[in-house]
Amino acid sequence: MLFSDGILARSEAMKNSAWAVLAAVLWMAMPAGGDPGDERILLAKDAARSGDRTRLAQLAPPTGHVLDPYPEYWALSNQLARPSELDSDRIRDFLQRNAGSWVAEKLRSDWLRSLGKRGDFGPLLAEYPNLGQPEQDIQCYHHQARLYSGDPALLEEVRPLWFTLVDTPESCIPVLQALVREALISPDEIWWRVRRLMEAKRNAGARAVAGWLPSDQQPAASDLDRASANPSTWLDRLPVNFSASRAGRELALIALARLARDDPQGAYVRYLSINERLSASERSYALGQIAWQAANRLMPDANAWFKAAGDTPMSDDQAAWRVRAALRAGDWKAVRSAVEAMPAELRAQPDWTYWLGRAQIALGNREASRKEFERIAGRPTFYSILADEELGRTFTLPKKARAIGPDELEQTRQNPGIQRALALFRLDMRTEGSREWNWTLRNRDDRFLIAAAQIAQQLGVYDRAINAADRTRNEHDYSLRYLAPYRERIEPNARNQSLDTGWVYGLMRQESRFVTAARSGVGAQGLMQIMPATGKWVAGKLGLTGYNVGWLQNPDTNVMLGTTYMRMVLEGLDNHPVLASAAYNAGPGRAKRWKDVKPLEGAIYAESIPFSETRDYVKKVMANSIVYTALLEGRAPSLKARLGTISASDGSVGAGMGSPAPGAGLEE
């Protein structure tokens, strides 16, 4: 017994010693101006991460630190995985003491999720109304609770979920099953969902839903997998009587849709071989799938195939590509028809409002076009600026908001959520800090938002300054919304590379929001989000030796390498900023491949970029460049003129600058 106690004592001493070493390291790493209690917060975070409940319990009691709720939240959240240790009264006490805070919302979410998983629906029903922003899985646990309590209104209320949920949380499955069980979903609607899930590559979900079909329509689970895994083989081996059953036809349609992802032309050829054995609606569905994938590959046949598909129901992404295919074909009548066929919510988006307006101009309907442009004009966004220009107006900076007074600034600074967010940023807990910041800014008036932006700017938290200023509705400060820090580094480099400064700032704002430590999921780093391989390649072109990845975290070398790369891609791509912006994000080879066989309007090129990330990126960079030029030079150039015309493709797919070096955003 003494021997065992000695081992335990030494083990505990070693553990305490390790914690002491960690504490010393954390203390030495403490940012200047930190709170003496910061060490406890960092130690508690580490204990929570490692699952050390004993240490976490020791660190959880409050000490008067602004971040006191966090160790207590981590300790309570840790209990949720162990129902036998759960103290519901302590959780309720925490929620009451921290009412309205982000950590209270987070703990309440964690608690409700735990209750839902255990089927403890009574407390869930009581607490759910206090949740501010329930995630989909928690919403479905609440639906389950209502279902099991016999709520007669539930199923009709949740029926739309059948048509909107693609990524389906496990908690939603019993609710969807109940819709089928109560005959609120027809077999046709079950097949509709199977198709949508297969289109979205959710094969396991599709198999599960197919199992809810009437027994005489159910395909074998292995058949769904085989039709999807080897669609050309499946189609080539279809039995003569495949069309005699609903399952046979549906499996052929699923195979056609899957084949179209890789080979739209091959899918069309196989469609022609079986189309006479399909119903009119099934033929339209197949053509719509083939057209969608062809449009995504910028194939010229896409527009004609969409026309042949008629009015088949389409997903939002499919409907959007129908417009893009018509735009690239220069078919303005088809553009108008495709936009007008969209669901109302999708149709109201600025993208499609603008293109409907352009289609009305092309078709001679000036008054109708003006009404469309007026709906979206007056904002600093891509299509809003273009709409203003179609109405004969150039982009104009809004009147600057009345100066924030010292009292307003101090009142905002003393807000508990702002204080917690800034403390988290001080401790380099950026994820938690951003969530705390965003939660605190909900439903705030413009004065609070501008004051918060000023505070963040003063502390160098530039991304949150932009985030706050971006939210204002009536009073605006574009010098905060479009911050221009590091001017002493950026402007000389832009001049040295003969680059438009507004474009450089517009790109940098989109890349990093001026966070020097920013790092993307694919490894791009620093202010200009440079990939390590790209940085090395550019450094080599400049004759620089000693390159290492640390250069990308240094603002001086990052901006020097990034602006040099911008100039290189610009020169290699017709000196066109739209192509160069696309190349910076997705690589020069792709930017060239996305050209057309004929000259293409710059806005149409941008809208029809196949990668959604790059498409959104290019639009935002180009719109940002207009706003920055207005701020820096006191005038706004024409966005439409800057977008210009993209020259016809010459058939080349090289980087256009002597190397296939990857762009800063996505590896080629």
C-alpha positions as CSV (number, residue, x, y, z in Angstrom):
1,M,0.0,0.0,0.0
2,L,2.8,2.4,0.9
3,F,4.6,1.5,-2.4
4,S,1.4,2.2,-4.3
5,D,0.9,5.5,-2.5
6,G,4.4,6.5,-3.3
7,I,3.9,5.9,-7.0
8,L,0.7,7.9,-6.9
9,A,2.4,10.7,-5.0
10,R,5.3,10.8,-7.5
11,S,2.9,10.7,-10.4
12,E,0.9,13.6,-9.0
13,A,4.1,15.5,-8.3
14,M,5.3,15.0,-11.9
15,K,1.9,16.1,-13.2
16,N,2.0,19.2,-11.1
17,S,5.5,19.9,-12.2
18,A,4.4,19.6,-15.9
19,W,1.6,22.1,-15.2
20,A,4.1,24.4,-13.5
21,V,6.4,24.3,-16.6
22,L,3.4,24.9,-18.9
23,A,2.3,27.8,-16.6
24,A,5.8,29.3,-16.8
25,V,5.9,29.0,-20.6
26,L,2.5,30.6,-20.9
27,W,3.4,33.4,-18.5
28,M,6.6,34.2,-20.5
29,A,4.5,34.2,-23.7
30,M,1.9,36.5,-22.2
31,P,1.3,39.5,-24.5
32,A,2.3,42.9,-23.3
33,G,-0.5,44.7,-21.4
34,G,-2.0,41.3,-20.4
35,D,-4.0,40.7,-17.2
36,P,-2.2,38.8,-14.4
37,G,-5.1,36.3,-14.6
38,D,-4.5,35.5,-18.2
39,E,-2.4,32.6,-17.2
40,R,-5.3,30.9,-15.6
41,I,-7.4,31.2,-18.7
42,L,-4.8,29.7,-20.9
43,L,-4.2,26.9,-18.5
44,A,-7.9,26.2,-18.3
45,K,-8.2,26.1,-22.1
46,D,-5.3,23.6,-22.2
47,A,-7.0,21.5,-19.6
48,A,-10.3,21.6,-21.5
49,R,-8.5,20.5,-24.6
50,S,-6.7,17.6,-23.0
51,G,-9.8,16.6,-21.0
52,D,-8.2,17.1,-17.6
53,R,-11.4,17.5,-15.6
54,T,-9.6,17.7,-12.2
55,R,-7.3,20.5,-13.3
56,L,-10.2,22.2,-15.0
57,A,-12.4,22.1,-11.9
58,Q,-9.5,23.7,-9.9
59,L,-9.2,26.5,-12.5
60,A,-12.9,27.2,-13.1
61,P,-13.9,29.2,-10.0
62,P,-14.1,33.0,-10.9
63,T,-11.3,35.3,-9.8
64,G,-12.6,38.6,-11.2
65,H,-11.1,38.2,-14.7
66,V,-13.1,39.5,-17.7
67,L,-12.9,35.9,-19.1
68,D,-14.1,34.2,-16.0
69,P,-17.1,32.6,-17.8
70,Y,-14.9,30.6,-20.1
71,P,-13.2,28.2,-17.6
72,E,-16.5,27.7,-16.0
73,Y,-18.1,27.0,-19.4
74,W,-15.4,24.6,-20.3
75,A,-15.9,22.7,-17.0
76,L,-19.7,22.5,-17.4
77,S,-19.5,21.6,-21.1
78,N,-17.1,18.8,-20.2
79,Q,-19.8,17.4,-17.8
80,L,-22.3,17.0,-20.6
81,A,-20.6,13.9,-21.9
82,R,-21.1,12.3,-18.6
83,P,-24.8,12.4,-17.7
84,S,-24.3,10.8,-14.3
85,E,-22.1,13.8,-13.3
86,L,-24.4,16.4,-14.8
87,D,-25.6,19.2,-12.5
88,S,-28.6,20.8,-14.3
89,D,-29.1,23.4,-11.5
90,R,-25.5,24.5,-11.9
91,I,-26.0,24.9,-15.6
92,R,-29.1,26.9,-15.1
93,D,-27.3,29.1,-12.6
94,F,-24.5,29.7,-15.1
95,L,-27.0,30.6,-17.9
96,Q,-28.8,33.0,-15.6
97,R,-25.6,34.7,-14.4
98,N,-24.3,35.0,-18.0
99,A,-27.6,35.7,-19.7
100,G,-27.3,37.2,-23.2
101,S,-23.6,36.2,-23.6
102,W,-22.1,34.0,-26.3
103,V,-20.9,31.5,-23.8
104,A,-24.4,31.2,-22.4
105,E,-25.7,30.6,-25.9
106,K,-23.0,28.0,-26.5
107,L,-23.6,26.1,-23.2
108,R,-27.3,26.2,-23.8
109,S,-26.7,24.7,-27.3
110,D,-24.4,22.0,-25.9
111,W,-26.9,21.2,-23.2
112,L,-29.9,20.9,-25.5
113,R,-27.9,18.8,-27.9
114,S,-27.0,16.5,-25.0
115,L,-30.7,16.3,-23.9
116,G,-31.8,15.6,-27.4
117,K,-29.3,12.7,-27.8
118,R,-30.5,11.2,-24.6
119,G,-34.2,11.7,-25.5
120,D,-34.7,13.8,-22.4
121,F,-37.4,15.9,-24.1
122,G,-39.1,17.6,-21.1
123,P,-36.2,19.9,-20.1
124,L,-35.4,20.4,-23.8
125,L,-38.9,21.7,-24.5
126,A,-38.7,24.0,-21.5
127,E,-35.2,25.5,-22.4
128,Y,-35.4,25.6,-26.2
129,P,-37.3,29.0,-26.4
130,N,-34.3,30.7,-24.6
131,L,-31.9,29.7,-27.4
132,G,-31.1,32.6,-29.7
133,Q,-29.8,30.9,-32.8
134,P,-30.5,27.2,-32.8
135,E,-28.5,25.1,-35.2
136,Q,-30.3,22.7,-37.5
137,D,-29.6,19.6,-35.5
138,I,-30.9,21.2,-32.3
139,Q,-34.0,22.4,-34.2
140,C,-34.6,18.8,-35.2
141,Y,-34.2,17.6,-31.6
142,H,-36.9,20.2,-30.7
143,H,-39.1,18.8,-33.5
144,Q,-38.6,15.3,-32.1
145,A,-39.6,16.5,-28.7
146,R,-42.8,18.1,-30.1
147,L,-43.4,14.9,-32.1
148,Y,-43.2,12.7,-29.1
149,S,-45.4,15.1,-27.0
150,G,-48.1,14.6,-29.6
151,D,-48.0,18.2,-31.1
152,P,-50.6,17.9,-34.0
153,A,-49.2,20.9,-35.9
154,L,-45.6,19.7,-36.1
155,L,-45.5,17.6,-39.2
156,E,-47.2,20.1,-41.5
157,E,-44.9,22.8,-40.1
158,V,-41.7,20.8,-40.8
159,R,-42.7,19.3,-44.2
160,P,-40.5,21.9,-46.1
161,L,-37.5,20.3,-44.5
162,W,-38.0,17.3,-46.9
163,F,-37.1,19.6,-49.8
164,T,-34.4,21.8,-48.3
165,L,-32.2,19.6,-46.2
166,V,-29.4,18.0,-48.1
167,D,-26.8,17.6,-45.3
168,T,-29.2,15.9,-42.9
169,P,-28.3,15.8,-39.2
170,E,-29.0,12.5,-37.6
171,S,-31.5,14.2,-35.3
172,C,-33.7,15.1,-38.4
173,I,-34.1,11.6,-39.6
174,P,-36.9,10.6,-37.2
175,V,-38.8,13.7,-38.2
176,L,-38.4,12.9,-41.9
177,Q,-39.4,9.3,-41.3
178,A,-42.6,10.5,-39.5
179,L,-43.5,12.6,-42.6
180,V,-43.4,9.4,-44.7
181,R,-45.1,7.3,-42.1
182,E,-48.0,9.7,-41.9
183,A,-48.3,9.8,-45.7
184,L,-47.4,13.5,-45.9
185,I,-44.7,12.6,-48.4
186,S,-45.6,10.8,-51.6
187,P,-43.5,8.2,-53.4
188,D,-42.8,10.7,-56.1
189,E,-41.4,13.0,-53.4
190,I,-39.3,10.2,-52.0
191,W,-37.8,9.6,-55.4
192,W,-37.2,13.4,-55.7
193,R,-35.2,13.3,-52.5
194,V,-33.2,10.3,-53.5
195,R,-32.2,12.1,-56.7
196,R,-31.2,15.2,-54.9
197,L,-29.1,13.3,-52.4
198,M,-27.4,11.4,-55.2
199,E,-26.7,14.7,-57.1
200,A,-25.1,16.0,-53.9
201,K,-22.9,12.8,-53.5
202,R,-24.8,11.8,-50.3
203,N,-25.1,8.2,-51.3
204,A,-25.6,6.8,-47.8
205,G,-28.4,9.2,-47.2
206,A,-30.0,8.3,-50.6
207,R,-29.8,4.6,-49.7
208,A,-31.6,5.3,-46.4
209,V,-34.4,7.4,-48.1
210,A,-34.8,4.8,-50.8
211,G,-35.6,2.3,-48.1
212,W,-38.7,4.4,-47.2
213,L,-40.3,3.8,-50.6
214,P,-43.2,1.4,-51.1
215,S,-41.8,-2.2,-51.4
216,D,-42.7,-2.5,-55.0
217,Q,-40.5,0.6,-55.9
218,Q,-37.5,0.0,-53.7
219,P,-34.2,-0.6,-55.6
220,A,-31.6,-2.8,-54.1
221,A,-29.1,-0.7,-52.1
222,S,-26.2,-2.3,-54.0
223,D,-27.9,-1.1,-57.3
224,L,-27.8,2.5,-56.2
225,D,-24.1,2.2,-55.4
226,R,-23.3,0.4,-58.7
227,A,-25.2,2.9,-60.8
228,S,-23.3,5.7,-59.1
229,A,-19.8,4.1,-58.9
230,N,-19.8,2.9,-62.6
231,P,-22.5,4.8,-64.4
232,S,-21.2,4.2,-68.0
233,T,-21.1,0.4,-67.3
234,W,-24.5,0.5,-65.7
235,L,-26.0,2.4,-68.7
236,D,-24.3,0.2,-71.2
237,R,-25.7,-2.9,-69.6
238,L,-29.2,-1.8,-69.0
239,P,-31.7,-4.7,-69.6
240,V,-34.1,-4.2,-72.5
241,N,-37.0,-4.0,-70.1
242,F,-35.3,-1.6,-67.6
243,S,-38.1,1.0,-68.1
244,A,-40.9,-1.3,-67.1
245,S,-40.3,-0.4,-63.4
246,R,-40.0,2.9,-61.6
247,A,-36.8,1.7,-59.9
248,G,-35.3,0.7,-63.3
249,R,-35.9,4.2,-64.8
250,E,-34.7,6.0,-61.7
251,L,-31.5,4.1,-61.6
252,A,-30.8,4.9,-65.2
253,L,-31.5,8.6,-64.5
254,I,-29.1,8.5,-61.5
255,A,-26.4,6.9,-63.6
256,L,-26.9,9.6,-66.3
257,A,-26.6,12.3,-63.7
258,R,-23.5,10.8,-62.2
259,L,-21.9,10.2,-65.6
260,A,-22.6,13.8,-66.5
261,R,-20.3,15.0,-63.7
262,D,-17.3,13.6,-65.5
263,D,-18.4,13.4,-69.1
264,P,-21.5,15.5,-70.1
265,Q,-21.1,14.6,-73.8
266,G,-20.9,10.9,-73.0
267,A,-23.9,11.2,-70.8
268,Y,-25.8,12.9,-73.6
269,V,-24.9,10.1,-76.1
270,R,-26.2,7.5,-73.7
271,Y,-29.3,9.6,-73.0
272,L,-30.1,9.6,-76.7
273,S,-30.0,5.8,-76.7
274,I,-32.7,5.4,-74.0
275,N,-34.7,8.6,-74.1
276,E,-37.6,7.1,-75.9
277,R,-38.2,4.7,-73.0
278,L,-38.4,7.6,-70.5
279,S,-41.4,9.7,-69.7
280,A,-41.4,13.4,-70.7
281,S,-40.6,14.6,-67.2
282,E,-37.8,12.0,-66.9
283,R,-36.3,13.1,-70.2
284,S,-36.4,16.7,-68.9
285,Y,-34.7,15.8,-65.7
286,A,-31.9,13.9,-67.5
287,L,-31.3,16.8,-69.9
288,G,-31.3,19.3,-67.0
289,Q,-28.6,17.3,-65.2
290,I,-26.5,17.0,-68.4
291,A,-26.9,20.7,-69.1
292,W,-26.0,21.6,-65.5
293,Q,-22.7,19.7,-65.6
294,A,-22.0,20.9,-69.1
295,A,-22.5,24.5,-68.0
296,N,-20.1,24.0,-65.1
297,R,-17.5,22.9,-67.6
298,L,-18.3,26.0,-69.8
299,M,-19.4,23.7,-72.7
300,P,-21.2,25.5,-75.6
301,D,-23.9,22.9,-75.8
302,A,-25.1,23.7,-72.3
303,N,-27.5,26.4,-73.3
304,A,-29.3,24.3,-75.9
305,W,-29.5,21.3,-73.5
306,F,-31.1,23.6,-70.8
307,K,-33.7,24.7,-73.4
308,A,-34.4,21.1,-74.2
309,A,-34.9,20.4,-70.5
310,G,-37.8,22.8,-70.5
311,D,-39.4,23.6,-67.1
312,T,-38.0,20.6,-65.1
313,P,-37.6,21.5,-61.4
314,M,-34.1,22.6,-60.6
315,S,-31.9,23.1,-57.6
316,D,-30.8,26.7,-56.9
317,D,-27.3,25.9,-58.2
318,Q,-28.7,24.3,-61.4
319,A,-31.0,27.3,-62.0
320,A,-28.0,29.6,-61.6
321,W,-25.9,27.7,-64.1
322,R,-28.9,27.9,-66.6
323,V,-28.5,31.7,-66.5
324,R,-24.7,31.5,-66.8
325,A,-24.9,29.1,-69.8
326,A,-27.3,31.6,-71.6
327,L,-25.0,34.5,-70.7
328,R,-21.9,32.8,-72.3
329,A,-24.1,32.0,-75.3
330,G,-25.2,35.6,-75.6
331,D,-28.8,34.4,-75.6
332,W,-30.6,37.3,-73.8
333,K,-34.0,35.8,-74.3
334,A,-32.9,32.6,-72.5
335,V,-31.3,34.7,-69.8
336,R,-34.6,36.4,-69.1
337,S,-36.6,33.2,-69.2
338,A,-34.1,31.5,-66.9
339,V,-34.2,34.3,-64.3
340,E,-37.9,34.6,-64.4
341,A,-38.2,30.8,-63.8
342,M,-36.2,31.0,-60.6
343,P,-37.9,30.6,-57.2
344,A,-38.8,34.1,-55.8
345,E,-36.0,34.1,-53.1
346,L,-33.3,33.2,-55.6
347,R,-34.7,35.5,-58.2
348,A,-34.4,38.4,-55.8
349,Q,-30.7,38.1,-55.3
350,P,-28.7,41.0,-56.8
351,D,-26.9,38.8,-59.3
352,W,-30.0,37.7,-61.1
353,T,-31.8,41.0,-60.7
354,Y,-28.9,42.7,-62.5
355,W,-28.8,40.1,-65.3
356,L,-32.6,40.3,-65.8
357,G,-32.2,44.1,-66.1
358,R,-29.4,43.5,-68.7
359,A,-31.6,41.1,-70.6
360,Q,-34.5,43.6,-70.6
361,I,-32.2,46.2,-72.2
362,A,-31.0,43.7,-74.8
363,L,-34.6,42.9,-75.6
364,G,-35.6,46.6,-75.9
365,N,-37.5,46.9,-72.6
366,R,-35.8,50.0,-71.1
367,E,-38.4,50.8,-68.4
368,A,-38.5,47.2,-67.2
369,S,-34.7,47.2,-67.0
370,R,-34.6,50.5,-65.0
371,K,-36.9,49.0,-62.4
372,E,-34.7,46.0,-61.9
373,F,-31.5,48.1,-61.5
374,E,-33.2,50.4,-59.0
375,R,-33.9,47.4,-56.8
376,I,-30.3,46.8,-56.1
377,A,-28.5,50.2,-56.7
378,G,-26.8,52.3,-54.1
379,R,-24.6,49.7,-52.3
380,P,-20.8,49.0,-52.6
381,T,-21.3,45.5,-54.1
382,F,-20.4,44.2,-57.5
383,Y,-23.8,44.1,-59.0
384,S,-25.0,47.2,-57.2
385,I,-22.2,49.3,-58.6
386,L,-22.9,47.9,-62.1
387,A,-26.6,48.6,-61.7
388,D,-25.8,52.2,-60.7
389,E,-23.7,52.6,-63.9
390,E,-26.5,51.2,-66.0
391,L,-28.6,54.0,-64.5
392,G,-26.0,56.6,-65.5
393,R,-24.6,57.0,-62.0
394,T,-21.0,56.4,-60.8
395,F,-20.3,54.9,-57.4
396,T,-20.3,57.6,-54.7
397,L,-19.1,57.2,-51.2
398,P,-21.9,57.8,-48.7
399,K,-21.9,60.7,-46.3
400,K,-19.6,59.9,-43.4
401,A,-21.3,59.2,-40.1
402,R,-21.3,61.9,-37.4
403,A,-18.2,61.5,-35.3
404,I,-18.4,59.1,-32.4
405,G,-18.2,61.1,-29.1
406,P,-15.9,60.1,-26.2
407,D,-18.8,59.0,-24.1
408,E,-20.2,56.7,-26.9
409,L,-16.7,55.2,-27.4
410,E,-16.2,54.5,-23.7
411,Q,-19.7,53.1,-23.3
412,T,-19.0,50.7,-26.1
413,R,-15.6,49.8,-24.8
414,Q,-17.1,48.9,-21.4
415,N,-19.6,46.5,-23.0
416,P,-18.9,43.1,-21.4
417,G,-19.0,41.3,-24.8
418,I,-16.6,43.7,-26.4
419,Q,-14.3,43.4,-23.4
420,R,-14.3,39.6,-23.5
421,A,-13.7,39.6,-27.3
422,L,-10.7,42.0,-27.0
423,A,-9.3,39.9,-24.1
424,L,-9.6,36.8,-26.3
425,F,-7.8,38.5,-29.1
426,R,-5.1,39.6,-26.7
427,L,-4.6,35.9,-25.8
428,D,-4.5,34.9,-29.5
429,M,-7.8,33.0,-29.1
430,R,-9.0,34.3,-32.4
431,T,-11.8,31.8,-33.0
432,E,-13.4,32.4,-29.6
433,G,-12.8,36.2,-29.9
434,S,-14.5,36.4,-33.3
435,R,-17.5,34.5,-32.1
436,E,-17.8,36.7,-29.0
437,W,-17.4,39.8,-31.1
438,N,-20.0,38.7,-33.7
439,W,-22.5,37.7,-31.0
440,T,-22.1,41.0,-29.2
441,L,-22.7,43.0,-32.5
442,R,-26.1,41.3,-33.1
443,N,-29.0,43.8,-33.4
444,R,-26.8,46.8,-32.4
445,D,-27.4,50.2,-33.8
446,D,-25.1,52.0,-36.2
447,R,-23.5,54.2,-33.5
448,F,-22.5,51.1,-31.4
449,L,-21.1,49.4,-34.6
450,I,-19.0,52.3,-35.6
451,A,-17.7,52.8,-32.1
452,A,-16.8,49.1,-32.0
453,A,-15.0,49.4,-35.3
454,Q,-13.0,52.3,-34.1
455,I,-11.9,50.4,-31.0
456,A,-10.9,47.4,-33.0
457,Q,-9.0,49.6,-35.4
458,Q,-7.1,51.3,-32.6
459,L,-6.0,48.0,-31.3
460,G,-5.0,46.6,-34.7
461,V,-7.8,44.0,-34.8
462,Y,-8.5,45.1,-38.4
463,D,-10.7,42.2,-39.5
464,R,-13.2,42.9,-36.6
465,A,-13.1,46.6,-37.4
466,I,-14.2,45.8,-40.9
467,N,-16.7,43.3,-39.6
468,A,-18.4,45.9,-37.4
469,A,-18.4,48.7,-40.0
470,D,-19.8,46.4,-42.6
471,R,-23.0,45.9,-40.6
472,T,-24.2,49.5,-40.5
473,R,-27.5,50.3,-42.1
474,N,-28.0,54.0,-42.2
475,E,-24.9,55.7,-40.9
476,H,-21.6,54.6,-42.5
477,D,-17.9,55.1,-42.2
478,Y,-16.2,53.7,-45.3
479,S,-12.7,54.6,-43.9
480,L,-13.4,51.8,-41.4
481,R,-15.4,49.5,-43.6
482,Y,-12.6,49.6,-46.2
483,L,-9.5,50.0,-43.9
484,A,-6.2,50.8,-45.5
485,P,-3.5,49.9,-42.9
486,Y,0.1,49.2,-43.7
487,R,0.2,52.0,-46.3
488,E,3.9,52.6,-45.7
489,R,4.4,49.0,-47.0
490,I,1.7,48.6,-49.5
491,E,1.7,51.8,-51.6
492,P,5.4,51.8,-52.4
493,N,5.3,48.1,-53.4
494,A,2.2,48.8,-55.6
495,R,4.0,51.7,-57.3
496,N,7.2,49.7,-57.8
497,Q,5.1,47.0,-59.5
498,S,3.1,49.6,-61.5
499,L,-0.1,48.2,-59.9
500,D,-3.4,50.0,-59.2
501,T,-3.3,50.6,-55.5
502,G,-7.1,50.3,-55.2
503,W,-6.9,46.9,-56.8
504,V,-4.1,45.8,-54.4
505,Y,-6.0,46.9,-51.4
506,G,-9.2,45.3,-52.8
507,L,-7.5,42.0,-53.2
508,M,-5.8,42.1,-49.8
509,R,-9.0,43.0,-48.0
510,Q,-10.6,39.9,-49.5
511,E,-7.6,37.7,-48.8
512,S,-6.8,38.4,-45.2
513,R,-8.8,41.4,-43.9
514,F,-5.3,42.6,-43.0
515,V,-4.6,39.9,-40.4
516,T,-0.9,39.3,-40.6
517,A,-1.1,35.8,-39.1
518,A,-4.0,34.7,-41.4
519,R,-3.6,31.2,-42.7
520,S,-6.0,29.5,-45.1
521,G,-7.1,25.8,-45.1
522,V,-4.8,25.1,-48.0
523,G,-1.8,26.8,-46.4
524,A,-1.8,30.3,-47.9
525,Q,-0.3,32.7,-45.4
526,G,-0.1,36.3,-44.3
527,L,-1.5,39.6,-45.5
528,M,-1.6,38.5,-49.2
529,Q,-2.3,34.8,-48.5
530,I,0.7,33.5,-50.4
531,M,1.2,29.7,-50.9
532,P,4.6,28.6,-49.7
533,A,5.5,27.2,-53.1
534,T,4.4,30.4,-54.8
535,G,6.5,32.5,-52.4
536,K,9.5,30.4,-53.1
537,W,9.0,30.7,-56.8
538,V,8.6,34.4,-56.7
539,A,11.6,34.8,-54.5
540,G,13.6,32.8,-57.0
541,K,12.5,35.0,-59.9
542,L,13.6,38.1,-57.9
543,G,17.0,36.5,-57.2
544,L,16.5,36.4,-53.5
545,T,18.3,33.8,-51.4
546,G,17.6,32.3,-48.0
547,Y,13.8,32.1,-48.6
548,N,11.8,30.3,-45.8
549,V,8.1,30.1,-45.0
550,G,8.6,32.6,-42.2
551,W,8.8,35.3,-44.9
552,L,5.1,34.9,-45.5
553,Q,4.3,35.9,-41.9
554,N,6.4,39.1,-42.1
555,P,4.3,42.0,-43.5
556,D,7.3,43.5,-45.4
557,T,8.3,40.3,-47.3
558,N,4.7,39.2,-47.7
559,V,3.6,42.4,-49.4
560,M,6.8,42.5,-51.6
561,L,6.3,38.9,-52.8
562,G,2.5,39.3,-53.1
563,T,2.6,42.4,-55.2
564,T,5.4,41.0,-57.4
565,Y,3.2,37.9,-58.0
566,M,0.2,40.2,-58.8
567,R,2.3,42.0,-61.5
568,M,3.5,38.7,-62.9
569,V,0.1,37.2,-63.3
570,L,-1.3,40.5,-64.6
571,E,1.4,40.7,-67.3
572,G,0.9,37.0,-68.2
573,L,-2.9,37.5,-68.6
574,D,-3.4,40.3,-71.0
575,N,-2.9,42.9,-68.3
576,H,-6.5,42.3,-67.3
577,P,-7.3,42.6,-63.6
578,V,-10.3,40.2,-63.8
579,L,-8.1,37.4,-65.2
580,A,-5.3,38.3,-62.8
581,S,-7.7,38.3,-59.8
582,A,-9.0,34.9,-60.8
583,A,-5.4,33.6,-61.3
584,Y,-4.4,34.9,-57.8
585,N,-7.1,32.8,-56.2
586,A,-7.2,29.7,-58.5
587,G,-4.0,29.7,-60.6
588,P,-3.1,31.3,-64.0
589,G,-3.8,28.1,-66.0
590,R,-7.4,28.0,-64.8
591,A,-8.0,31.7,-65.4
592,K,-7.0,31.1,-69.1
593,R,-9.0,27.9,-69.5
594,W,-12.2,29.8,-68.4
595,K,-12.0,32.1,-71.4
596,D,-14.4,31.6,-74.3
597,V,-13.7,31.0,-78.0
598,K,-15.0,34.5,-78.6
599,P,-14.4,37.8,-76.7
600,L,-16.4,37.8,-73.5
601,E,-17.7,40.7,-71.4
602,G,-15.7,40.8,-68.2
603,A,-18.8,40.7,-66.0
604,I,-20.0,37.5,-67.8
605,Y,-16.6,35.9,-67.4
606,A,-16.6,36.7,-63.7
607,E,-20.2,35.3,-63.3
608,S,-19.4,32.1,-65.1
609,I,-16.2,31.1,-63.2
610,P,-16.8,27.4,-62.4
611,F,-15.4,27.6,-58.8
612,S,-17.9,29.2,-56.5
613,E,-15.1,30.4,-54.2
614,T,-13.2,32.1,-57.0
615,R,-16.3,33.5,-58.6
616,D,-17.3,35.2,-55.4
617,Y,-13.7,36.3,-54.8
618,V,-13.2,38.0,-58.2
619,K,-16.5,39.9,-57.8
620,K,-15.6,41.2,-54.4
621,V,-12.0,42.1,-55.3
622,M,-13.2,44.1,-58.3
623,A,-15.9,45.9,-56.3
624,N,-13.5,46.5,-53.5
625,S,-11.0,48.1,-56.0
626,I,-13.6,50.7,-57.0
627,V,-14.4,51.7,-53.4
628,Y,-10.7,51.9,-52.5
629,T,-9.9,54.0,-55.5
630,A,-12.8,56.4,-54.4
631,L,-11.3,56.5,-50.9
632,L,-7.7,56.9,-51.9
633,E,-8.1,59.2,-54.9
634,G,-11.4,60.9,-54.3
635,R,-13.0,59.5,-57.5
636,A,-14.6,56.3,-58.5
637,P,-13.7,54.7,-61.8
638,S,-16.2,52.8,-63.9
639,L,-16.4,49.2,-62.8
640,K,-17.8,48.1,-66.1
641,A,-14.9,49.8,-67.9
642,R,-12.5,48.1,-65.5
643,L,-14.1,44.7,-66.1
644,G,-13.7,45.4,-69.8
645,T,-13.7,42.5,-72.3
646,I,-11.9,39.2,-71.9
647,S,-10.1,38.3,-75.1
648,A,-10.9,35.1,-76.9
649,S,-9.1,31.9,-75.9
650,D,-6.1,31.0,-78.0
651,G,-6.3,27.3,-76.9
652,S,-3.4,27.6,-74.5
653,V,-3.7,26.6,-70.9
654,G,-0.2,27.5,-69.6
655,A,0.4,30.0,-66.9
656,G,1.5,32.6,-69.5
657,M,4.7,33.6,-67.6
658,G,7.1,30.8,-68.2
659,S,6.1,28.6,-65.3
660,P,3.1,26.6,-64.0
661,A,3.6,28.1,-60.6
662,P,0.4,27.8,-58.5
663,G,-1.6,30.9,-57.7
664,A,-1.8,32.3,-54.2
665,G,-5.1,30.8,-53.4
666,L,-5.7,27.3,-54.8
667,E,-3.0,24.9,-55.9
668,E,-3.4,23.9,-59.6
